[in-house]
């Protein structure tokens, strides 16, 4: 009877020793829990930062899209004015030509005074080529290299500026999308870490936690290579 009691007591002591905080299994479990807590805390911070960067890049993209649109409108306005300038130049030149052919020198001189300064420069260069006797001369001043129009040049400049804004907008949007993808990856890490806490055995729990830690390192690497707003 005493021996039986002794065995029961011995088994109870072994069981209590197995659940004792100083047992190796307990230490491993505590270590895993500490790592899980650390991973969750780090992921929460990195997720917030990644989301912040994604929002900033999206805002920058929206701003650049807006600038591209407004600059395009300005460019189209200048292009319309350039078209009106060219129409005016052609109309006054045709009127001058008709007056010349009709030997109405005063009327021709009147139209010459009405030429735009930019067109007058091209007209003077064209007249030096003696177009009446020189068949190789350009058909008119508008075909001369000296012919230019400030509105046309401004329209081209604004068009290039609009293109630049648009390219920056697209690039910023792509960068923001990359941050969003990392945020999704971080959400997966949170899911795996939460899932690991459902395992009672330390083996599967450690494996899932190791996967989470690896994905977290991949996230850090990706974020380190991304530009920051």
C-alpha positions as CSV (number, residue, x, y, z in Angstrom):
1,X,0.0,0.0,0.0
2,X,2.9,2.3,0.9
3,X,4.6,1.4,-2.4
4,X,1.5,2.1,-4.4
5,X,1.1,5.4,-2.7
6,X,4.7,6.2,-3.3
7,X,4.3,5.5,-7.1
8,X,1.3,7.7,-7.4
9,X,3.1,10.5,-5.5
10,X,6.1,10.0,-7.8
11,X,3.9,10.2,-11.0
12,X,2.3,13.4,-9.7
13,X,5.7,14.9,-9.0
14,X,6.9,14.0,-12.6
15,X,3.7,15.6,-14.1
16,X,4.2,18.7,-12.1
17,X,7.8,18.9,-13.1
18,X,6.8,18.6,-16.8
19,X,4.5,21.6,-16.4
20,X,7.0,23.5,-14.3
21,X,8.0,26.9,-15.8
22,X,11.7,25.8,-15.7
23,X,11.1,22.8,-18.1
24,X,12.7,23.0,-21.6
25,X,9.2,22.8,-23.3
26,X,7.9,25.7,-21.3
27,X,11.0,27.8,-22.1
28,X,10.6,27.0,-25.8
29,X,6.9,28.0,-25.7
30,X,7.7,31.2,-24.0
31,X,10.5,32.0,-26.6
32,X,8.0,31.4,-29.4
33,X,5.4,33.6,-27.8
34,X,8.0,36.4,-27.4
35,X,9.0,36.1,-31.1
36,X,5.3,36.1,-32.1
37,X,4.7,39.3,-30.1
38,X,7.7,40.9,-31.6
39,X,6.7,40.0,-35.1
40,X,3.2,41.3,-34.6
41,X,4.5,44.6,-33.2
42,X,7.0,45.1,-36.0
43,X,4.4,44.2,-38.7
44,X,1.9,46.7,-37.2
45,X,4.5,49.5,-37.4
46,X,5.8,48.6,-40.9
47,X,2.2,48.2,-42.2
48,X,1.3,51.7,-40.9
49,X,4.5,53.1,-42.5
50,X,3.9,51.3,-45.8
51,X,0.3,52.5,-45.9
52,X,1.5,56.0,-45.2
53,X,4.0,55.9,-48.1
54,X,1.3,54.4,-50.4
55,X,-1.1,57.3,-49.5
56,X,1.6,59.9,-50.1
57,X,2.6,58.5,-53.5
58,X,-1.1,58.3,-54.5
59,X,-1.5,62.0,-53.5
60,X,1.6,62.9,-55.5
61,X,0.2,61.0,-58.5
62,X,-3.1,62.7,-58.3
63,X,-1.4,66.1,-58.1
64,X,0.8,65.3,-61.2
65,X,-2.3,64.1,-63.1
66,X,-4.0,67.4,-62.3
67,X,-1.0,69.4,-63.4
68,X,-0.8,67.3,-66.6
69,X,-4.4,68.1,-67.4
70,X,-4.2,71.8,-66.6
71,X,-1.0,72.1,-68.6
72,X,-2.6,70.3,-71.6
73,X,-5.5,72.7,-71.5
74,X,-3.0,75.7,-71.6
75,X,-1.1,74.0,-74.4
76,X,-4.3,73.6,-76.5
77,X,-5.2,77.2,-75.9
78,X,-1.8,78.3,-77.1
79,X,-2.1,76.0,-80.1
80,X,-5.5,77.5,-81.0
81,X,-3.9,81.0,-80.8
82,X,-1.0,79.8,-83.0
83,X,-3.5,78.6,-85.5
84,X,-5.2,81.9,-85.6
85,X,-1.9,83.7,-86.0
86,X,-1.0,81.4,-89.0
87,X,-4.4,82.1,-90.5
88,X,-3.9,85.8,-90.1
89,X,-0.5,85.6,-91.6
90,X,-1.7,83.7,-94.7
91,X,-4.7,86.0,-95.1
92,X,-2.7,89.2,-95.0
93,X,0.0,87.7,-97.3
94,X,-2.6,86.7,-99.8
95,X,-4.1,90.2,-99.7
96,X,-0.5,91.7,-100.1
97,X,0.1,89.4,-103.1
98,X,-3.1,90.4,-104.8
99,X,-2.2,94.0,-104.3
100,X,1.2,93.4,-105.8
101,X,-0.1,91.6,-108.8
102,X,-2.6,94.4,-109.4
103,X,0.3,97.0,-109.1
104,X,-1.4,98.6,-106.1
105,X,1.8,99.5,-104.3
106,X,0.2,101.7,-101.6
107,X,-2.2,98.9,-100.8
108,X,0.6,96.4,-100.7
109,X,2.6,98.6,-98.4
110,X,-0.5,98.9,-96.2
111,X,-0.7,95.1,-95.8
112,X,3.1,95.0,-95.1
113,X,2.6,97.3,-92.2
114,X,-0.1,94.9,-90.9
115,X,2.2,91.9,-90.8
116,X,2.9,90.5,-87.3
117,X,6.5,91.3,-86.2
118,X,7.5,87.6,-86.3
119,X,6.0,87.2,-89.7
120,X,7.6,90.4,-91.0
121,X,11.0,88.8,-90.2
122,X,10.3,85.8,-92.3
123,X,8.8,88.0,-95.0
124,X,11.9,90.1,-95.2
125,X,14.1,86.9,-95.5
126,X,11.8,85.6,-98.2
127,X,11.9,88.8,-100.2
128,X,15.7,88.6,-100.2
129,X,15.5,85.4,-102.2
130,X,13.8,87.3,-105.1
131,X,10.8,84.9,-105.2
132,X,9.4,86.5,-108.3
133,X,12.5,85.5,-110.4
134,X,13.8,82.6,-108.3
135,X,11.8,79.4,-108.9
136,X,13.7,77.6,-106.1
137,X,12.4,80.1,-103.5
138,X,9.9,78.7,-100.9
139,X,6.2,79.3,-101.8
140,X,5.8,81.9,-99.1
141,X,7.2,83.3,-95.8
142,X,5.5,80.7,-93.7
143,X,7.9,78.1,-95.3
144,X,11.0,80.0,-94.3
145,X,13.2,78.9,-91.4
146,X,12.9,82.4,-90.0
147,X,9.1,81.9,-89.6
148,X,8.1,81.3,-86.0
149,X,5.2,82.0,-83.7
150,X,5.5,82.5,-80.0
151,X,2.1,80.9,-79.3
152,X,3.2,77.8,-81.3
153,X,6.5,77.6,-79.4
154,X,4.7,78.0,-76.1
155,X,2.2,75.3,-77.0
156,X,5.0,72.9,-77.8
157,X,6.7,73.7,-74.5
158,X,3.5,73.2,-72.5
159,X,2.9,70.0,-74.3
160,X,6.3,68.7,-73.2
161,X,5.7,69.9,-69.7
162,X,2.3,68.1,-69.7
163,X,4.0,64.9,-70.9
164,X,6.5,65.2,-68.1
165,X,3.8,65.6,-65.5
166,X,1.9,62.6,-66.8
167,X,5.0,60.4,-66.7
168,X,5.7,61.4,-63.1
169,X,2.1,60.7,-62.3
170,X,2.2,57.2,-63.8
171,X,5.6,56.5,-62.0
172,X,4.2,57.7,-58.7
173,X,1.1,55.6,-59.1
174,X,3.2,52.6,-59.8
175,X,5.3,53.2,-56.7
176,X,2.2,53.6,-54.6
177,X,0.9,50.3,-56.0
178,X,4.2,48.6,-55.0
179,X,3.7,49.9,-51.4
180,X,0.2,48.5,-51.4
181,X,1.4,45.1,-52.5
182,X,3.9,45.1,-49.6
183,X,1.0,46.0,-47.3
184,X,-0.9,43.0,-48.5
185,X,2.2,40.9,-47.9
186,X,2.4,42.3,-44.3
187,X,-1.3,41.4,-43.8
188,X,-0.4,37.8,-44.8
189,X,2.3,37.8,-42.2
190,X,-0.2,38.9,-39.6
191,X,-2.5,36.1,-40.7
192,X,0.2,33.5,-40.4
193,X,1.4,34.7,-37.1
194,X,-2.1,34.6,-35.7
195,X,-2.5,31.1,-37.2
196,X,0.7,29.9,-35.5
197,X,-0.8,30.8,-32.1
198,X,-3.5,28.2,-32.7
199,X,-1.1,25.4,-32.7
200,X,-0.5,23.7,-29.3
201,X,2.6,21.8,-30.5
202,X,5.8,23.9,-30.7
203,X,7.0,22.2,-33.9
204,X,4.3,23.4,-36.3
205,X,4.1,26.7,-34.5
206,X,7.8,27.3,-35.0
207,X,7.6,26.4,-38.7
208,X,4.7,28.9,-39.3
209,X,6.5,31.5,-37.3
210,X,9.7,31.0,-39.3
211,X,7.7,31.5,-42.5
212,X,6.3,34.8,-41.1
213,X,9.8,35.9,-40.1
214,X,11.1,35.1,-43.6
215,X,8.3,37.0,-45.3
216,X,8.9,39.9,-42.9
217,X,12.6,40.1,-44.0
218,X,11.4,40.0,-47.7
219,X,9.1,42.9,-46.9
220,X,12.0,44.9,-45.3
221,X,14.1,44.2,-48.4
222,X,11.4,45.4,-50.8
223,X,10.7,48.5,-48.7
224,X,14.4,49.4,-48.6
225,X,14.5,49.4,-52.4
226,X,11.4,51.6,-52.9
227,X,11.7,55.4,-53.2
228,X,10.2,57.4,-50.3
229,X,7.9,60.3,-50.7
